[in-house]
Amino acid sequence: MIKNSFVFAALAALLLVIPPAAMAGANDYEFQPVTPEIKNGAGAEFAVRLIDKRSGKPVPGAVLFRTRLDMSPDSMDEMLAKHEPLKSDDPGVYRFKADITMAGGWAFKLQAKVPGEPDTVEGSVVFTAKD
Ligand SMILES: [Cu+2]
């Protein structure tokens, strides 16, 4: 009886230290640049691809929110670029148009709701704007 309670306590402790997210979760997904170089100027288009790292396949149907485009890669965190989504015909590819005002490194940061994934997926994709 004492032995059984000990085994039970040990199992319970083990379950507590393994978070469910260790098995599957937001880290299974990654946003990647479709083309890492973008135009420095108004109306510059850029796109990110959402990949399921377990299969390597693109993931369509995600809802991207809290998007932010800033120059943090060049230590200008507060320098932002206005941007808006564009229609995309390529499944798993999410397109945008931005008013880029300076050449250099821009980070596109976002959160996403991915079909079938309860956790919010976060992304940060770096682009280089060139004149
Ligand atoms: Cu800047």
Residues whose N, C-alpha, C, O or C-beta is under 5 A from the ligand:
A	BS01	CU	M71 M76 M79 M102
